[in-house]
Amino acid sequence: MTQPEGTGTGRRPDDAYDVVIGGAGLAGSAAAILLARRGARVALLERRPDPDAYKVLCTHALTACAYPVLDELGLVPALEKAGAVRNEARWYTRWGWIAPRAAPGGPDLPYAYNVRRSTLDPLIRSHAAQTPGVELLLGHKVTGVLQDAGRTTGVRVETPDGERELRARLVVGADGKDSAVAKLAAIPTRRHGNGRFGYFAHFRDLPLPGGIGQAWFLEPDMAYSFPNDDGVTVLAVLPDKKRLPEFREDLEGSFHAFVRALPDAPPIDSARRVSKIIGTVDHPLVTRDPTAPGIALVGDAALTGDPLWGVGCGWALQTAQWLAEAVAPALTGGGDLDRALASYGRTHGRRLRPHQRLAVDFARSRPFNPLERLMFAAAARDAASARHMYLFASRLIGPLGFLAPAPMARAVAVNIRHRVRGPRRAG
Ligand SMILES: Cc1cc2nc3c(=O)[nH]c(=O)nc-3n(C[C@H](O)[C@H](O)[C@H](O)COP(=O)(O)OP(=O)(O)OC[C@H]3O[C@@H](n4cnc5c(N)ncnc54)[C@H](O)[C@@H]3O)c2cc1C
């Protein structure tokens, strides 16, 4: 899949590119495709040599915010063909199940896909490799950044054939949570503790009610389960960290016991586990400035959320799209790159920071706060409130939209009505 050096574009390998991207995961591959389609010459560097490498530590439920980017990338037909499952879900709360459904006679609920990373990552990477203007360089690990008068102008990479330098007008860090690019460019990192740990595994023969995803909000513990491509169901538990020492003593036994105790528990004992039980016991949330002179960060490199919300893949794709839209005209038309980067930074902050603030607070492993109680209770009792919550969970609206006066007023009315009618019905 790696293009032979010096072919394709007719340029020698160390010639300058418009963009060098470190990391050919979701964010990097998407950014490469979207920038090259807009006319940029892109070097896409991936430290792993295997074109089919994929991120193991992920439960790969792509929320509906990902769909427009998957569509622009042209990946939807291939995902459908690969058996990716359109993601509907219902959520258990102490008020009962929240089951978002389309309004009668209204449009379908927006969706994206549950699809294993072993399917998704090679697909998007090969799509990038086939995009004219993208040079995918596998086995290329970013080990340094080149700087000139405080501005990043390229990267130093370790390759199977030795070290080399690649210069570009823009260096993109798409290299995940522990971003080497961010570190090498001394971009400050803010880490926020996560009060939960997580373990998950893949199963066959694990049917879910209605064939759709389920999530359990147990305050503070969490669990979720999603059907994926090829009949594989992923099942994840995210307990409070206080339970970790006891949980670890017998990982398999604890995992099974946790699942068995869930309300309307999936039938784990009759299912076949087809992966190891994989986990992360310390997964801080990370926030970085998404730009610096000559640099942009996308995906987890810029902002790593809490895995609990299953939004990182969608944001990896969205941030790639926002970046390409902001900087491509400057890169290819000789415009002001710094202004374009500032514009990307503003979009990134406006769209993701409010979500991250909420996630950081919820990651303290606390029960619902009063506002959340209001909204979740209403969503369990009222179809319109459930749809509203679905839009928020899909990251199609932000916290301000979620807590806008009209839906809040509706939630209050729903809950009051429930209180008044409850005793009446009981009587
Ligand atoms: C337990 C867990 C469960 C999750 N579940 C979900 C979920 O259900 N839904 C969801 O949307 N999100 C989920 N996420 C988050 C999601 O996995 C990430 O947000 C997403 O993978 C970010 O994509 P990325 O492209 O930014 O980074 P990555 O997918 O991490 O890709 C980074 C790439 O950069 C490469 N790289 C790293 N360093 C270098 C270097 N120095 N040089 C060159 N290349 C380099 C890596 O090899 C990799 O290919 C989960 C995360 C965790 C931890």
PDBQT file of the ligand as one rigid body, heavy atoms in Angstrom, charges set to zero:
ROOT
HETATM    1  C1  LIG A 501     -11.432   1.774  25.868  1.00  0.00    +0.000 C 
HETATM    2  C2  LIG A 501     -11.800   2.747  24.784  1.00  0.00    +0.000 A 
HETATM    3  C3  LIG A 501     -13.012   2.615  24.135  1.00  0.00    +0.000 A 
HETATM    4  C4  LIG A 501     -13.376   3.533  23.160  1.00  0.00    +0.000 A 
HETATM    5  N1  LIG A 501     -14.567   3.370  22.522  1.00  0.00    +0.000 NA
HETATM    6  C5  LIG A 501     -14.993   4.277  21.626  1.00  0.00    +0.000 A 
HETATM    7  C6  LIG A 501     -16.251   4.131  20.993  1.00  0.00    +0.000 A 
HETATM    8  O1  LIG A 501     -17.014   3.200  21.250  1.00  0.00    +0.000 OA
HETATM    9  N2  LIG A 501     -16.599   5.076  20.085  1.00  0.00    +0.000 N 
HETATM   10  C7  LIG A 501     -15.798   6.131  19.782  1.00  0.00    +0.000 A 
HETATM   11  O2  LIG A 501     -16.189   6.969  18.959  1.00  0.00    +0.000 OA
HETATM   12  N3  LIG A 501     -14.592   6.283  20.372  1.00  0.00    +0.000 NA
HETATM   13  C8  LIG A 501     -14.177   5.384  21.277  1.00  0.00    +0.000 A 
HETATM   14  N4  LIG A 501     -12.939   5.513  21.849  1.00  0.00    +0.000 N 
HETATM   15  C9  LIG A 501     -12.078   6.644  21.450  1.00  0.00    +0.000 C 
HETATM   16  C10 LIG A 501     -11.413   6.354  20.101  1.00  0.00    +0.000 C 
HETATM   17  O3  LIG A 501     -10.746   5.116  20.144  1.00  0.00    +0.000 OA
HETATM   18  C11 LIG A 501     -10.416   7.463  19.781  1.00  0.00    +0.000 C 
HETATM   19  O4  LIG A 501     -11.023   8.705  20.069  1.00  0.00    +0.000 OA
HETATM   20  C12 LIG A 501     -10.007   7.448  18.305  1.00  0.00    +0.000 C 
HETATM   21  O5  LIG A 501      -9.339   6.262  17.994  1.00  0.00    +0.000 OA
HETATM   22  C13 LIG A 501      -9.113   8.633  17.988  1.00  0.00    +0.000 C 
HETATM   23  O6  LIG A 501      -8.637   8.519  16.686  1.00  0.00    +0.000 OA
HETATM   24  P1  LIG A 501      -7.247   9.196  16.255  1.00  0.00    +0.000 P 
HETATM   25  O7  LIG A 501      -7.109   8.951  14.809  1.00  0.00    +0.000 OA
HETATM   26  O8  LIG A 501      -7.199  10.562  16.787  1.00  0.00    +0.000 OA
HETATM   27  O9  LIG A 501      -6.139   8.405  17.071  1.00  0.00    +0.000 OA
HETATM   28  P2  LIG A 501      -5.688   6.868  16.966  1.00  0.00    +0.000 P 
HETATM   29  O10 LIG A 501      -6.822   6.028  16.534  1.00  0.00    +0.000 OA
HETATM   30  O11 LIG A 501      -5.047   6.588  18.278  1.00  0.00    +0.000 OA
HETATM   31  O12 LIG A 501      -4.611   6.866  15.815  1.00  0.00    +0.000 OA
HETATM   32  C14 LIG A 501      -3.326   7.413  16.000  1.00  0.00    +0.000 C 
HETATM   33  C15 LIG A 501      -2.400   6.860  14.945  1.00  0.00    +0.000 C 
HETATM   34  O13 LIG A 501      -1.146   7.513  15.049  1.00  0.00    +0.000 OA
HETATM   35  C16 LIG A 501      -0.111   6.544  14.959  1.00  0.00    +0.000 C 
HETATM   36  N5  LIG A 501       1.074   7.116  15.641  1.00  0.00    +0.000 N 
HETATM   37  C17 LIG A 501       1.245   7.299  16.983  1.00  0.00    +0.000 A 
HETATM   38  N6  LIG A 501       2.439   7.865  17.227  1.00  0.00    +0.000 NA
HETATM   39  C18 LIG A 501       3.034   8.054  16.033  1.00  0.00    +0.000 A 
HETATM   40  C19 LIG A 501       4.282   8.607  15.625  1.00  0.00    +0.000 A 
HETATM   41  N7  LIG A 501       5.168   9.067  16.522  1.00  0.00    +0.000 N 
HETATM   42  N8  LIG A 501       4.564   8.636  14.302  1.00  0.00    +0.000 NA
HETATM   43  C20 LIG A 501       3.705   8.167  13.376  1.00  0.00    +0.000 A 
HETATM   44  N9  LIG A 501       2.509   7.626  13.711  1.00  0.00    +0.000 NA
HETATM   45  C21 LIG A 501       2.177   7.578  15.007  1.00  0.00    +0.000 A 
HETATM   46  C22 LIG A 501      -0.689   5.317  15.650  1.00  0.00    +0.000 C 
HETATM   47  O14 LIG A 501      -0.001   4.141  15.302  1.00  0.00    +0.000 OA
HETATM   48  C23 LIG A 501      -2.133   5.364  15.121  1.00  0.00    +0.000 C 
HETATM   49  O15 LIG A 501      -2.273   4.712  13.900  1.00  0.00    +0.000 OA
HETATM   50  C24 LIG A 501     -12.537   4.612  22.831  1.00  0.00    +0.000 A 
HETATM   51  C25 LIG A 501     -11.300   4.745  23.472  1.00  0.00    +0.000 A 
HETATM   52  C26 LIG A 501     -10.946   3.826  24.455  1.00  0.00    +0.000 A 
HETATM   53  C27 LIG A 501      -9.615   3.997  25.139  1.00  0.00    +0.000 C 
ENDROOT
TORSDOF 0
